[in-house]
Every structure is written in C-alpha cells, then in structure tokens.
Amino acid sequence: MDSELRHFIKNARWFASKGRTFQVTGVRRAGTLPLPDEGPGVAIDLVEITFAEGDSELYQLPLAFRTGPDDRLEHALIGVWDDPDFGRSHVYDAIHDREAMSQLLASFADPSLSPGALAFHRLPGSQLDTSAISSPFTGEQSNSSVAFGEDSLLKLFRKVTPGVNPDVQVHRVLTEAGSEHVAALLGWLEVNDPDSQTTGSVIQLGMLQQFLRTASDGWELAQASVRNLYAEADLHAAEVGGDFAGESERLGEALAEVHEVLAEKFPVATRSPDEMAELARSMRARLDAAIEVVPDLAEHRAGLSAIFDQVAGFDAVAVQRIHGDLHLGQTLRTAKGWKIVDFEGEPARPLAERVLPDSRWRDVAGMLRSFDYAALAVARIFAGSDGTGETQRDYRGQEWTLRNRSAFLRACAGRELSDDEQLLLDAYEADKAVYECVYEVRNRPSWLPIPLAGIERIVNR
C-alpha cells in the first residue's frame, strides 16, 4: 500500500514538493463515512511523508473503496490492497467518484450523523441539495475542489496542518458578518487531532461554500481588457470596449469593505518602532538573498534599500488580519459584484505566520503587482506579431496599468495617501516584486522582465 500511495502522491497535481525524494512514513485513518446499502466505502486518510532531508508533510487522501474495478474510475485508481475496514479493495481517489462524493455531501446535510472522529459542521440557515451531482475541478493545484450541481462547492485541503485553517476561519467570520464580497461558507469538515500540542486539537480538512456559478476569473477579465486595448492600440483605454477601470474601482471598494469587517472581527494592533525596524530588516534580507539568485537585481539594491531604511524609521503602523496573498487570480466577478477567495495566505509560509496581523497595504501591494502582470503578460503574446506595433502597445500597456492601479487604489483607500502610506505601500510592493524575480528565474525565466520593470518604476518614482 505504501508504494501505491507514494506513486499517487508523487504524481498528484496538488503535491507541493515535486522533485524531492520522500517515503510514506505513516498512514492514519481520520474516519470513515457510514456504509451505504450500495456504493463504495469511503474513508479519509492522513498520510505522512518524510523527505530525505528529514522534514515531513501531512496530506489528506479521501478514498473510495470498491470490491472490484470500475472502468469509469480507471483514471483515479490508486491501487488494490487489503484494508482493515473494507477488506480487499480497489481504491480510488474519492473526488472522482460521484457516489463517494454524494456520501460526503449527505454528511454535511446532517452533521448529527458525523461518524467517529470526523466532525461535519454546518452554518445555521444554509441549504443543501443532497441530490446534486458532483463534478471535480481540473484546474487547481494546491487543493481539490468539487462542485455539487450549481449550489455548493467543496474544497478539500490536501496539505494539512494542525490548527484552524485560515480559509475556513475568515470565510466563517465574513459570512456571519453578512459580507457580500465572499462566497458564503456553508460548513466545514475537521478531525480531532490528539497529537497536536501547540495549535489546537483539530485538523481542518475541507470547507463547503456557495458555488458562484456566474463567476468569471478576475485575472482572465483583466487580460481580456488588455487584449481589447492592444487590438485597438491607437485608442486610449477609456475609448476601448472592455475598459477595466470601473471594475478596478469596484474591486478596490470590495477589498476596503472586507478589510473593514476583518478589523472589526479580529484583533487589531500597532506595530512598534522596533517591529517596523525588524520588518525593514527582513525586506533587506530577502533582497540580499534574491540578488544571489537574480544578479540583475543588484543595480536596484541602493534604491530599494533606501525605501526599506525609511520604513525602519516609522514610529508605528496599524496592523490587522488581512488576505495575505491577494492578486487578480484570487478574485471572481459575479453578477452581484466582486468576490475575494482563498484566504489561506501564502502557502509557502508556516500557518502560524499566515494568521498574524499585517498592514492592509500588503494586500493592496499584491493587487497592484497583479495589474502590472496583466498588461505585460498579454504583451508577451502580441510580441513579434508585427514589426511596428510593439512600441505603441508598450505605451498603451503602461497607460492601462497606471489607469487601473489608480482606480483600485483610490477606491480602496477612499482618499489621497499620505507620504508615509505611499512609502510603506512602495516597500510592500517592492518586497513582493523581489519575491517574483526569484520565482520567475526558477520557473519562467522569460517572465523576469515583468517584476524587474516594476522594481525600476518603484525605485524611480
């Protein structure tokens, strides 16, 4: 069984540590669902893997156990083995098994029937159609999501950590506060974790929320706007169909409302002068480390260090709970306005760091970087398509970026920024762009000019 699980995890899209050598060092059954009269047995296992370097990670595997092969699920077969609860079984990734998913949804419909250590929770007033057919999403990487008809969406966290998951926590708070800028949380699934000594006694495994069937991806919408502009490159952005500035403004208003609710519902604090100095030191350290990977950054060391040095001199800065990893890809445009999704924060950071209060300007900076990317990513597609339009598209792209950055920032702040606020925003944006440089060199080297252009603009502001 361990070899089958290792092969499955190694090749899964959601596996976060591809390329590293690991072994399966533990399998714990979080729980099973009540056996139906017909259909597969269903269990959720927690699989510990340990890397050659000695560190380990914990992954959730929802499994469907069938007594024989099922041709419809051949693509989701993990292996065949003897299971202590279900006997000799053909074992499948359960998210692809509609009967298994139906059992999971039924457990949310009646949490009082929660079996064993598994605990299904449902917010009061939420309605579920237990006859809805499940459809797994194919585009995600870090988690797995399954839609049930047109009403609900189940996100199962694959890499799990003891303690409260920030995505569940923030969605619950915003849903109960009546925020219109998130997909309403309907319920969540967790398991008691007696091994956890520091972060609580549960591991949260998944969340059930409203399915936004009219939603369009914010990143795709922004890029469509840029494509329209480049196709009419002799016109200004405001003169072209698909101008995005109005959407940027509404997105800024949505973020401001979410920040306001988060400040009301979670603790707020003031970052002390010593803590501001530490923030600046960490930004400088990330810059120095990045220069080792991206030598092109060296020419901007002095300019960026000057910004970070000024941040180190700040007396105090208000901090609160924020999104933590905001960009256009974390937004959805629906018929009823913008929704902000995925409040897990930066996946690479430890959970304890992701839930710490931070400045609202970190979220704003992330979105500003995203506007840069939208314009320049589309420009890459047009590059070489003709010999005369590149300069004009470059000019129009900068115009589009500044127009949408301004609309978003104006709506989000609700006023002109003070000099200190602008400086702090510059620091967060620069810090983000430095991270992007390292990411691009390691993953998409031809995209490196995008964050480098952003850094040059910040330094020369």
N, C-alpha and C positions, 0 to 999 in steps of 0.2 A: 504493500500500500504506500509506504513512504516514497518509493521510487516513482509511482504514478502521480502522487501529489507534487513531488519535486518537478517532474516534467510539466505538469499542468501549470504550476505557479510560474515556472521559468519562462513559459511562452505566453502567459496571460498579458493582455494589453495593459492591465492596471498594475502590474508588478513594478514597483518603484525602483528596484535596484538591478536592472538588467546589466549583464556583463560581469557581475560579481559572482564568485564561487560560494555556494552555500549548500547546507544539508538540512533536511527536515529533522528537527530535534525534539519535537513534541506535538502531539495532537490531543486537543481537549474538546470533548463534546459540550457545547454550550447548551444544547437542548434539542428535543425532537418535537414535532407537531403531532397532535392526536392522529392516529392512524385512521384514514377514511375507509369506507366499505370498499371503495375501488380507488385506483390510482397509486402513485408511488408513496413510499415512506419518505419523510422529509426531515432533515436534521441540519443544524448549523454547527459546524466545527470551527475551532480556533487552532490555527496551525502556526507553530513557532518555527522559524527558520533561523539558523545561525550561520553567519558568514565566516569565511576563512580567517578574517581579521579578528574574530571573536565577538563582535557585536551581533545583536539579534533583532528581528522584527516579528510582529504578530499579524497574521492575516485571517480574515473571515472567509469561510467557504460555505455557502448554502448548497446543500447536496440533495439530490433526488435519488432514491434507491429503488430500482426496479428489478423484478425477479428474472427478467430476460431482456434481450436487446430491443431497442425501439428505434427503427430506422429513421423516424422523424428527428431524433435527437443525436444522430451519429456524430454531428459536428461538435456536440457538447459532452461527449463521453470522456470521463476522466480515467476510468479503469474498472476492473472486475475484481472484487475481493470479498472475503468473509467479514461481515460487520456484526458486532455484538448485539445490536438492536434489530437488524433487519436480515441477518443471515447472508447467504451467498447472493451478491447483488451486482447488477450493472449500475455503476454510479455516475451520475451526470451533474454538470453544473446546473443548479436548480433554476437559475434565472431564465433558462431557455425552455423550461418545462412548464407549460401553461397549467397543468393540473397541480404541480407543486406550488406555483405562484398563487393559484386560487386558494390553496390551503393557508398560505401566508396572509393573504388579504382577509380571509374569513377570521383569522386570529385577531386582526386589528378590529374587525367588526364587533367582536365580543371578547374584550380583554379579560373578562372574568374567567375565561377558559384557558388562560395562559398556562402552558404546561411546564412543569419543572422549574428550572432556573430562568427560563426565558420570560421576560416581562414585557407585554404589549401594553402601550399607553395610548389613550385617545383623548384629544381635547374635547370638552363638552360642546355639544351642538354640531359637531362635524358629521356629515352624512357620507355613507359609503355604499356603493353599488357592488355587492359581492358577486354579481353575475358578470361583471365586466371582464373582458378578455385581456390577458396580459401581452405586452409587446416590449421586448428588451430594446434599449437604445444601443446603437452600434458605435457612436462617435466618442464616447467618454474613454478616459484612460485611468484616472486615479481611483474611480469608484465605478459601481454598476447601477444603472437606473432602469426601472421597468415601469411603463405606463399601463394603467388599467382603464381601458376604454378612453373616454375623453374627460374623466373626472379627477383621477388621482395619479400620483407618481411616487413610486417607492425608490428611494436612493439607499443602496446598501454600501456601507463603508467597507472597503477591502482591507486597507492597512489600518488596524485599530489600535487604540491606546487607552489604557485605563483612565477613567475620569469622564467628565461631562464633555461631549463633543460640542465645540463652539457653534457649529452649524445648527444643531438642534436647539441649543440654548438661546441663540439670538433669534432664530425664527419663532420660537415659542413666545419670547418677550414681545417681539414686534407684532405677532398675530394677536396676542391677547390685548395689546395696546390699540388694535384696530388699524395698524398701518396698511395703506393701500399700495405700498411700494415693495412688497414681498409676496411670494406665493404662500398662501396661508398654510401653516402647519396643521396637519390633521392628527398626527400621532407619531410615536417613535417606539423603537424596539431596543431593549437593553438586556444585559445578563449580569447577574451578581458575580462579582469578581473577588473572592476571598483572598486572592494572592496580592491584591493591591494594598500597599501600605501607606501610600502618600497622597494619592489623588482621589480617594473615594472608593466605594465598594462596587462600582458598576463599570461595565464596558458598553458604551452605546454603539449599537450595530447598524442602525438604519433609521430613516425618517420617512414618513408618509406625508405628502403635501399636495396641495392643489395642483392639478395639471393645467398649465397655461396653453391651451390648445391654439389660441390665436397668436401666440408669441412669435416674434422674429428676433433673431440674434442681433444684438447691438453692433457687434463687430462687422457683421455682414452688411447691415444697413449703412454703416458709415462708409464702408468700402464701395457700396453701390453709389453713394452720393459722389465719391471721388471719381469713380468711373464716368459718371454723367458729366462731371466738370471737365475731365480730360478729353472727352469726346467733343466738347464744345469749347476748346481751350482759348478761343478768342473772347469768351464771355467771362464776367466776374461770377463768383459763386452765387451771389444773390440773384443773378439773372438766369440761372440754370435750374431746370426742373430737378427736384431731389435735393435742393439745398438743405443742409443738415443743421443749420444754426438754431432753428426753432426747437429741434429735438435736443440739441446740446443744452439749450436753456432749460427745457423741461427736465432733462436728466440732472442738471445741477440743482433744480428745486427738489427733485426726489431725494437726492443724496442729503441735502440740507435737512429735510424732514426726518430721514432715517437717523441722522446724527443727533437731531434734537431729541428723538424718542430714546435713543441709546443713552444719552446723557441723563435723561430722567430716570431710567430704569436700572442703570448700572452705576457703580461708584465713579465719581469724578475726583480728580486730584490735581495738584500743581507740581510740575517737575521743577525741582530746586536748581539753583545755580550749579551745584556740584553735579547734579544729574544731567544738566544741559552740557556741561563740560565733558561728561562721560559719553553722551550721545555724539558730540563732535569727534571725540577720540575714536569711537567705533566707526564713524564715517571715514575718517582719515585712514584707519587701519584697513578698511575694506578697499579703499582707493589704492593703498600701497600694495596690497595683495593682488589687486586686479592688474596693476601695471606689470607685475611679473608674468601675467598671462597675456596681457594685451599691451605690448610696448607702445602702441600708438597713443595710449592714454597719457604717457609721460609728459607730452608737451602741454597738457592741461593741469598738471599737478599743482603748479603755483596758483592758478586761478581758482581751482576747486578748494585748495587748502585755505585760501583767503576767505572763501564763503564759510567753510566749516569753522575757521577761527572766530569769525564774528558770531556764529551760533553759540560757540563755547562761552561767549561773554554775556549771554542773555541772563536776566535775573530770574525769570520764572515763566513757565509755559503751561497752559491748561491742557490736561490730557484726560481721555475718556475711552470707553470701548468704541472701537471702530471696525470697519470691514477687514482691513489688513492686507488685502490682495486685490484691490479694485482696479479693473480695467474694462474696456468695452465688452470683452468676452464674458464678463460677469454681469451683464445687463440684458434684459429682454424687453422688447417693445410690444405691448399688447394693445388691444382695442381700448383698454381702460387706462393706458399710460405705461410708464416705465416701471419695471420690477428689477430689483437688485437681488442676485442669487449668490449661493456658495459663500457662506460666512465662515469657512474653515480657516481663513488666513493662509499665509504662505506655507504650503505643505512641507517644505524643507526645514522649517523651524520647529523646535520642540513645542509640544502642546502648551506647556507652562508659559512660554514666551508669547504664544499667539493670543492668549487671552488677557495679556497685560494692557492697561490703558496706554494710549498713544495719542499723538496730536491728530486732529482732524485733517491737518494738511498732508499727512501721509497718504490718505485716501485720495485727496484732491490731486496730489502729485502723480499718483498712479494713473488716474484718468487722463491727465494732461499728456503723459507719455504715450498713452494709447492713441490720442489724436495724431501725434507725430507718426506713429507706426502705420495708422490707416492710410495717410496720404502717401507715405514713401513706399509702403508695400505695394500699393496699386501702381505707383510709378515704375516699379521694377517690372511689372507685367507689360507696360507700354514700352519699356526701354528697347530701342532697336527697331521699333515698328516703322519708323520713318526717320529721315535724316534732318528734319527741320523743326520738329515739334518739341524736342526734349527740353530746350531752354524755356519755352513757353509753359510747358507742363510743370516744370520745376517752379516757375514763378507762381502759377496758379495753385500748385500744391501748398506752397508756403502760405499763400493767401487763405486757402481753405483751413489750414491748420490754425493760423492765428485767429481767424474768424470764429471757429468752433471752440478753441481754448478760451477766448474772451467771453463768449456767450455762456459757456459752462461755468467759468469762474465767477462771472458777475452774478449769475443766478444762485450759485452755491453760497457765496459769501454774503450776498444781499447788500453789498456796499463796496466802496473802494478799499483796497488793502492798505494797511499801514506799512511803513518801510520795513519794520521788523517782521511783520507777517509775510511780506513778499520775500524777504531774505530766508526765512525759515522754509517757505514753500520751495524756493530755489534749492535749498540744501537737500530737502527730501527728494526733489525731482532729480538732482544730480546724483544722489546716492542710488536712486533707482536705475538711472541710466548707466552708472558704473557696473551695477549687477548685470544689466542687459548686455553690456560689452562682453563680459566673461561668458555669459550664456551663449551669445551669438558665435563667438570664436569656437566654442566647444561643440556647437550643434548646427549653426547655419552661418559659416564664415562670411558668405557673400552678403549677409544682412548687417554686418558690423557697421557700415557707414550710417545706418539709421540712428543708433544710440550715440555714435560719435558726433553726428550733426547736432543732436540735442544738447550734448555737453558743450559744444562750441558756442551754441546760442546762449546757454545759461552763463557761461564764463564771460561772454562779450556783451551781456545785457547792459 
